[in-house]
Amino acid sequence: MKITILDDYQHVIKDLTCFELLKRQNVQLLHHTEKNPKILAEKLQDTNILVLTRERTKINDQLLSLLPNLKFISQTGKISNHLNLSDCTKHKVLVAEGIGSPIAPAELTWALIMNTTRQIPQAIEAMKNGDWQVNIGYTIHGKTIGIWGYGKIGRIIAQYAKAFGANVLVWGSEASRKQASVDGFEKADSKVEFFKTADIITLHLRLSEDTFGIVKEADLMMMKDHSALINTARAALIERGALVKCLKKGRPSFAGLDVYEEEPIYNADYELLRMPQVICTPHLGYVERSSYELYFRKAFENVLNYINGHPTNIANKEIL
């Protein structure tokens, strides 16, 4: 069977230790994300098995209808909105889910919090240009960090905040707020209180029909002077266009972003990149060597199990 691994931007997958699992297989690595389904399908005509790099390519009826030889998709991490499972089932394509870890995205989130509040990248860039101490930032200590979504990542962020002497305010489902309270953290009684109180807000929600655009322009406009918004979850959690509009009005004053409405971004004139109060990273949340070993090892194991006739971790078992 021919295996194609999509969207290896950094050309690193073949150098992972776990890639040895596929050493006897017919493997094709594609490094560029192709948005046009017809062009992508031409590259995948003889592919039987797809390995997805998280959510970089959309898998839907339009693409699947052009891939009659495709039988199996191995997802790195969990299935999200990029993949239409019912379309896969319709086309008799099995989908296997993988596993992930909250560590790398939590660490990147904290790095963005630190860099956004202290304005470190701007100071480094100025120094490279021959300037000295061009700005002044803020400490984390004593600030209130608002965490929307108290799941695996949100809980880690709360502990980081505690270690840095910050206050933690949690908003989200009733269950998550209750757990935060059990863990010794404050919970907001309303979304209004959450946005008006927090100095730094970080989003840690899963994207779904219920959370799509859940952060409104009106919410952002309630944020405090010198506040910061951190988003390492999904850009679509924020009402489309609202963040740029609000940043221009100073609410929030700063932003640290790892996710965008359209990805990848190759345009150096992309508006958020041109805003001096915004720090952008290219969706690095899970892009870390240990995470890649974890994600791809499980994905490759699922591939081999399928080839050997005993598929594992199948999300659409009804077509087995």
C-alpha positions as CSV (number, residue, x, y, z in Angstrom):
1,M,0.0,0.0,0.0
2,K,1.1,3.5,-0.7
3,I,1.3,5.8,2.3
4,T,1.3,9.6,1.9
5,I,2.1,11.9,4.8
6,L,0.8,15.4,4.3
7,D,2.0,18.9,5.2
8,D,5.5,18.3,6.5
9,Y,6.4,22.0,6.4
10,Q,9.7,21.6,8.2
11,H,11.0,18.5,6.4
12,V,11.5,16.8,9.8
13,I,9.2,13.8,9.8
14,K,11.7,11.5,8.1
15,D,14.2,12.3,10.8
16,L,12.0,11.3,13.7
17,T,12.9,8.1,15.5
18,C,9.4,6.8,15.0
19,F,9.7,7.1,11.2
20,E,11.7,3.8,11.4
21,L,8.3,2.1,11.9
22,L,7.6,2.8,8.2
23,K,11.0,1.8,6.8
24,R,9.7,-1.2,4.9
25,Q,6.7,0.8,3.5
26,N,6.1,2.8,0.4
27,V,6.0,6.3,1.8
28,Q,5.5,9.7,0.1
29,L,6.1,12.9,2.0
30,L,4.4,16.1,0.8
31,H,5.8,19.4,2.2
32,H,3.4,22.0,0.9
33,T,-0.2,22.4,1.9
34,E,-2.3,22.3,-1.3
35,K,-5.6,24.2,-0.8
36,N,-7.1,23.2,-4.2
37,P,-8.7,19.7,-3.8
38,K,-8.3,18.9,-7.5
39,I,-4.5,19.6,-7.5
40,L,-4.1,17.8,-4.2
41,A,-6.0,14.8,-5.5
42,E,-3.7,14.6,-8.5
43,K,-0.8,14.1,-6.1
44,L,-2.7,11.4,-4.2
45,Q,-4.2,9.3,-7.0
46,D,-2.4,6.1,-6.1
47,T,-2.4,6.8,-2.3
48,N,-4.1,4.1,-0.2
49,I,-3.3,5.5,3.3
50,L,-3.1,9.2,4.4
51,V,-1.3,10.4,7.5
52,L,-2.5,13.8,8.5
53,T,-0.3,16.4,10.3
54,R,-2.9,17.6,12.7
55,E,-5.4,19.9,10.9
56,R,-3.4,21.3,8.0
57,T,-5.6,19.8,5.2
58,K,-9.3,19.7,5.0
59,I,-10.8,16.2,4.4
60,N,-14.3,16.4,3.0
61,D,-16.6,15.0,0.4
62,Q,-15.1,17.1,-2.4
63,L,-11.6,15.7,-1.9
64,L,-12.7,12.2,-1.0
65,S,-14.8,11.9,-4.2
66,L,-11.5,12.4,-6.1
67,L,-9.6,9.7,-4.3
68,P,-11.1,6.3,-5.1
69,N,-8.0,4.4,-4.0
70,L,-7.9,5.9,-0.5
71,K,-8.9,3.4,2.2
72,F,-7.5,4.6,5.5
73,I,-6.7,7.9,7.2
74,S,-4.4,8.1,10.3
75,Q,-4.9,11.2,12.2
76,T,-2.1,12.7,14.4
77,G,-3.9,13.7,17.6
78,K,-7.7,13.9,17.8
79,I,-10.1,14.6,15.0
80,S,-11.3,18.2,14.7
81,N,-13.2,20.3,12.3
82,H,-10.8,19.8,9.5
83,L,-12.1,16.3,8.9
84,N,-15.7,15.4,8.1
85,L,-16.1,11.9,9.6
86,S,-19.5,11.3,8.0
87,D,-18.0,12.1,4.6
88,C,-15.2,9.5,5.3
89,T,-17.8,7.0,6.3
90,K,-19.8,7.7,3.1
91,H,-16.7,7.0,1.0
92,K,-15.8,3.9,3.0
93,V,-12.6,5.4,4.3
94,L,-11.6,4.3,7.8
95,V,-10.3,7.0,10.1
96,A,-8.0,6.2,13.1
97,E,-7.4,8.8,15.9
98,G,-4.2,9.3,17.7
99,I,-3.1,10.8,21.0
100,G,-1.5,14.1,22.1
101,S,0.0,15.9,25.1
102,P,-0.9,19.2,26.7
103,I,2.7,20.0,27.6
104,A,4.0,21.6,24.5
105,P,1.0,23.9,23.8
106,A,0.9,24.9,27.5
107,E,4.6,25.8,27.4
108,L,4.1,27.8,24.3
109,T,1.1,29.6,25.8
110,W,3.2,30.6,28.8
111,A,6.0,31.8,26.5
112,L,3.5,34.0,24.7
113,I,2.1,35.3,28.0
114,M,5.6,36.2,29.1
115,N,6.7,37.7,25.8
116,T,3.5,39.6,25.3
117,T,3.5,41.3,28.7
118,R,7.2,42.1,28.8
119,Q,7.3,43.0,25.1
120,I,10.6,41.0,24.8
121,P,10.5,40.3,21.0
122,Q,10.1,44.1,20.3
123,A,13.0,44.9,22.5
124,I,15.2,42.3,20.8
125,E,14.3,43.5,17.4
126,A,15.1,47.1,18.4
127,M,18.5,46.1,19.8
128,K,19.3,44.4,16.5
129,N,18.6,47.7,14.8
130,G,21.0,49.6,17.1
131,D,18.4,50.9,19.6
132,W,18.5,50.4,23.4
133,Q,15.6,50.0,25.8
134,V,12.8,51.2,23.5
135,N,9.9,50.0,25.5
136,I,8.7,49.0,29.0
137,G,6.6,46.0,29.8
138,Y,4.7,44.5,32.7
139,T,5.4,41.6,35.2
140,I,3.1,38.6,35.6
141,H,3.3,38.7,39.4
142,G,0.2,40.2,40.9
143,K,-1.8,40.2,37.7
144,T,-5.0,38.3,37.1
145,I,-4.8,35.6,34.4
146,G,-8.2,34.7,33.0
147,I,-8.4,31.2,31.7
148,W,-11.3,30.3,29.5
149,G,-11.4,26.5,29.3
150,Y,-10.1,24.6,32.3
151,G,-9.1,21.4,30.6
152,K,-5.7,19.7,30.4
153,I,-4.0,22.8,29.1
154,G,-5.9,25.3,31.1
155,R,-5.1,23.5,34.3
156,I,-1.4,23.5,33.5
157,I,-1.5,27.3,32.8
158,A,-3.2,27.8,36.2
159,Q,-0.3,26.1,37.9
160,Y,2.2,28.2,36.0
161,A,0.4,31.3,37.0
162,K,0.4,30.3,40.6
163,A,4.1,29.7,40.5
164,F,4.6,33.2,39.1
165,G,2.5,34.8,41.8
166,A,-0.4,35.7,39.6
167,N,-4.1,35.4,40.4
168,V,-6.2,32.9,38.4
169,L,-9.8,33.5,37.2
170,V,-11.5,30.7,35.4
171,W,-14.5,30.9,33.0
172,G,-16.1,28.1,31.0
173,S,-18.6,25.4,31.6
174,E,-20.1,24.9,35.0
175,A,-18.1,21.7,35.4
176,S,-14.8,23.4,34.6
177,R,-15.5,26.3,36.9
178,K,-16.4,23.9,39.7
179,Q,-13.2,22.0,39.2
180,A,-11.2,25.2,39.3
181,S,-12.8,26.1,42.6
182,V,-11.9,22.7,44.0
183,D,-8.3,23.3,42.9
184,G,-8.2,26.5,44.8
185,F,-8.7,29.0,42.0
186,E,-11.3,31.8,41.5
187,K,-14.1,31.3,39.1
188,A,-15.9,34.1,37.3
189,D,-19.7,34.4,37.9
190,S,-20.3,35.8,34.4
191,K,-18.5,36.3,31.1
192,V,-18.8,40.1,31.7
193,E,-16.9,39.7,35.0
194,F,-14.3,37.6,33.4
195,F,-13.5,40.0,30.6
196,K,-13.6,43.1,32.8
197,T,-11.5,41.6,35.6
198,A,-8.6,39.7,33.9
199,D,-5.4,41.5,32.9
200,I,-4.4,38.6,30.6
201,I,-7.0,36.3,29.0
202,T,-5.9,33.0,27.4
203,L,-8.3,30.8,25.5
204,H,-8.3,27.0,25.9
205,L,-11.5,25.8,24.3
206,R,-12.1,23.1,21.8
207,L,-13.6,24.4,18.5
208,S,-17.1,23.1,17.9
209,E,-20.4,24.4,16.6
210,D,-21.1,25.7,20.1
211,T,-17.7,27.6,20.5
212,F,-17.4,28.9,17.0
213,G,-17.1,32.7,17.3
214,I,-17.9,32.5,21.0
215,V,-15.6,35.5,21.8
216,K,-17.4,38.5,20.5
217,E,-16.2,42.0,19.6
218,A,-18.3,43.3,22.6
219,D,-16.4,40.9,24.9
220,L,-13.0,42.2,23.8
221,M,-14.0,45.8,24.1
222,M,-14.7,45.1,27.8
223,M,-11.0,44.3,28.5
224,K,-8.9,46.6,30.7
225,D,-6.2,49.1,29.8
226,H,-2.9,47.3,29.2
227,S,-4.6,44.0,28.9
228,A,-3.5,41.1,26.7
229,L,-5.3,38.3,24.9
230,I,-3.5,35.0,24.2
231,N,-4.8,32.5,21.7
232,T,-3.1,29.2,21.1
233,A,-6.3,27.3,20.7
234,R,-8.2,28.2,17.5
235,A,-8.7,31.5,15.7
236,A,-12.3,30.7,14.9
237,L,-13.1,30.9,18.6
238,I,-13.1,34.7,18.1
239,E,-15.7,36.4,16.0
240,R,-14.3,36.8,12.5
241,G,-12.5,40.2,12.1
242,A,-13.2,41.2,15.7
243,L,-9.7,40.9,17.1
244,V,-8.0,43.2,14.5
245,K,-10.8,45.8,14.9
246,C,-10.5,45.7,18.7
247,L,-6.7,45.9,18.8
248,K,-6.9,49.0,16.7
249,K,-9.1,50.5,19.5
250,G,-6.7,49.4,22.3
251,R,-9.0,46.6,23.6
252,P,-7.0,44.5,24.3
253,S,-3.8,46.5,24.3
254,F,-1.7,43.5,23.4
255,A,-2.1,40.0,21.8
256,G,0.0,36.9,21.6
257,L,-1.2,34.6,18.8
258,D,-0.4,31.1,17.5
259,V,-3.5,30.5,15.4
260,Y,-5.1,32.5,12.5
261,E,-8.2,32.6,10.5
262,E,-6.4,31.2,7.5
263,E,-3.2,29.1,7.7
264,P,-0.4,28.9,6.6
265,I,0.5,32.6,6.3
266,Y,3.2,33.4,3.8
267,N,2.3,37.1,3.4
268,A,4.7,39.3,5.2
269,D,2.1,42.1,5.0
270,Y,-0.6,40.1,6.9
271,E,-2.2,42.7,9.1
272,L,-1.6,41.1,12.5
273,L,2.1,40.7,11.6
274,R,2.3,44.5,11.0
275,M,0.8,45.4,14.4
276,P,3.6,46.3,16.9
277,Q,1.5,45.3,19.9
278,V,1.0,41.8,18.6
279,I,3.4,38.8,18.9
280,C,2.8,36.1,16.3
281,T,4.1,32.5,16.2
282,P,3.4,30.2,13.2
283,H,1.1,27.6,15.0
284,L,3.8,26.1,17.0
285,G,1.7,24.9,19.9
286,Y,2.2,21.2,19.3
287,V,5.3,21.6,17.0
288,E,8.0,20.3,19.3
289,R,10.2,17.2,18.9
290,S,8.8,15.1,21.8
291,S,5.2,15.9,20.8
292,Y,6.0,15.0,17.2
293,E,7.4,11.6,18.3
294,L,4.3,11.0,20.4
295,Y,1.8,12.1,17.7
296,F,3.4,10.4,14.8
297,R,4.4,7.2,16.6
298,K,0.8,6.5,17.4
299,A,-0.3,7.5,13.9
300,F,2.3,5.1,12.3
301,E,1.3,2.3,14.7
302,N,-2.3,2.7,13.6
303,V,-1.2,2.5,10.0
304,L,0.8,-0.7,10.5
305,N,-2.1,-2.2,12.4
306,Y,-4.4,-1.5,9.5
307,I,-2.0,-3.0,7.0
308,N,-1.6,-6.1,9.2
309,G,-5.4,-6.5,9.3
310,H,-6.3,-5.5,12.8
311,P,-7.1,-1.7,12.7
312,T,-7.0,0.2,15.9
313,N,-8.5,3.4,17.3
314,I,-11.0,3.6,14.6
315,A,-13.5,6.5,14.8
316,N,-16.0,5.2,12.3
317,K,-16.2,1.6,13.4
318,E,-19.5,1.1,11.6
319,I,-17.7,0.5,8.3
320,L,-15.2,-2.0,9.7
